[in-house]
Amino acid sequence: MKRLYAAILLLLSAQALAEDTLYVYNWNNYISAETLQRFEAHCSCRVKQDYYSDNEEMLAKLDAGAAGYDILVPTGNAVEALIRRGALRPLDKALLPNLRNLKPEFMNAWYDPGNRYSVPYAYSITLLGYNVEKLRELGLPTDTWALIFEPRYLAKLKGKVTVLNSQRELMAAALRYLGYGVQEKDPAKWNEAKNLIVRAKPYWASFSNSTYIKDLAIGNIWVAHGYSNDMYRAQQDAATAGRPFSIGFATPREGAVLAVDNFVLHKSGKRPDLAHQFIDFMLTGANAADISNLIGAGNPNGAATARIRPEIAANPAIFPPPQDMPRLEMLRDFDVQSRRILSRLWTEIKVR
């Protein structure tokens, strides 16, 4: 009888734990373990995360029927797509008093006027990370997309370069290098960007959305196209490991993508109450500062500003100064026909 009673208690405990679980579908390494532990203690619940490495991957999984996520963390153009598909639950702002901490310039964005569905969480720049000593030795520039597209530079880097496995991000880099905007939709200019990529592809080691962090930090690659917060992590990992080189990262002078990532509530989530608790918890100054101090991301939270370490706040590749902002563009969602054309071009790139 005692064994039966213990088994019943164990089952009830497991059910209660399952019921008090927040399910988050998030970018890799985008919330620190320390922050999550504090929230779990705060709410007496568990947070379970699944990960994606590209907005298109996340959207495709949801379109294929993935469900049960309380919170997603999409970039602005993916927020726009999710709203259009009717996939999101409106926010209850009465449950989010810490919304007041967000900087006005990050509110009421084009992808969600009035912030009915989205809460800005962090931002990053898609740029170039590099092995400082190796590129100095080779006499190569570090502030231009030519580093990953031009054979005259790539000849010195063959097999030591990775680019993002993302059609939008890689095409955006090529378009900016060619002098076009990231929202360009002229098929002729897209084809020009495709040809630039195909020409450079034989020199690259791989298309990578996450492994480039480790490969850059241990010296397997010397140049990576990726996100500023990932480059910060590679920089810190190399320093902590005592590598005989350092990692730098810089925004190419031709311009780059600025990505604002947001908390949104998916309609299939079963715990909107926990989701609101989590978002409001993350909006406090101390918790919001973690995204910069521990992850190396830009921060839209004004209450976090004074808590961000000075060397991070002063890094222009994490917190771009006003004079750099005109060179940065956000990706926006495309219409169905344009998405099909881009998908075809991406297939051509990958099979060549």
C-alpha positions, 0 to 999 in steps of 0.5 A, a space after each residue: 500500500 505504501 508503494 502504491 501511495 508513493 507511486 501515486 504521489 510521484 505521478 501527481 508530482 510529475 503531472 504538476 511539473 509538466 503543467 508548470 512548464 514553459 515551452 520556448 522555441 528560441 535561437 541557439 544560446 540566446 538566453 543565459 542559463 543563469 537567467 533561466 535558473 532565476 526565472 524557474 526559482 521565481 515562478 516555481 516552474 520549468 523552462 524547456 527550450 527547443 532551438 532553431 538557427 534561422 527564421 526560415 527554419 522556425 517558420 517551416 517547422 511551425 507550418 509543418 504542424 509543430 505546436 505547443 510552444 508558449 513563446 517564440 523569439 522571431 526577428 522582425 520580418 518573421 514576426 510580420 510573417 507570423 502575424 499575417 498567418 494568424 499564428 500569434 496570441 495578442 499580448 495582455 499588456 496589463 500583465 506586462 508592467 515592465 514594458 515601460 523599460 523599453 526604449 521608445 525607438 524600439 517600440 511601435 515597429 513597422 512589423 507590429 504597429 502598437 506592439 499588439 503581439 511582440 516585445 523587443 528582446 535583443 538585437 544583433 548585426 550580421 557581420 564578419 568575425 575574424 582571427 585578428 592575428 591571422 588576418 593581420 599576417 595575411 594583410 587582409 581587410 576586416 571591414 568589407 564584404 569583399 573578404 568573403 566574396 572576392 577571389 583575390 582575398 579568398 585565395 589566401 583564405 581557402 577552406 577557412 571561411 564560413 557563411 550563414 546557411 540562410 538565404 536571406 542573410 547571405 543574399 543580403 550580404 551580397 546585395 549590400 556588397 554590390 551596392 543594393 539594399 537588402 529589400 531589393 526585389 529586382 530579379 536581375 539584381 538577385 541573379 547578380 548577387 547569386 552569381 557573386 555567391 556562386 563564384 565565391 563558394 568554392 573557397 568557403 569551408 561550409 555554410 554554418 549557422 552555429 558551428 562557426 562559433 566553436 570553429 572560430 574560437 579554436 582556430 579551425 576557421 579564420 573568417 565567419 559571416 554571422 551574428 554579432 552576439 555569436 562573434 562575442 561568444 567566440 571572442 570570449 571562448 578563445 580568451 577563456 581557453 588562452 588561445 594564441 590568437 584573438 577574435 575580432 568582429 566588425 560591421 562591413 563598411 558597405 552596410 549590414 543587416 540589423 535584426 531585432 528579435 522579439 518575444 511573441 506568444 504562439 497560439 498553440 501555447 497552453 500557458 500564456 500566464 507563464 509566458 507573460 510572467 516570463 516576458 515581464 521578468 525578462 524586462 526588468 533591468 537586471 535580467 535584461 542586462 544579462 542579454 548583453 553582459 552574458 550573451 553579447 547582444 544589443 539591448 533595447 531595454 533602457 533600464 538595463 543600460 546602466 548595468 551593461 559592462 562598459 567595454 560591451 556598451 562601447 563596442 560599435 559592433 554590438 551597440 552601433 553609434 548613430 552615424 552607423 545606423 544609416 548603413 544598417 537595414 532590417 529584413 522584411 517579409 517578401 510576397 509569395 512570388 518573390 519568396 518562390 524566386 528567392 527559394 529557386 535561387 537558393 537551391 541553385 546556389 546550394 547545388 552548384 
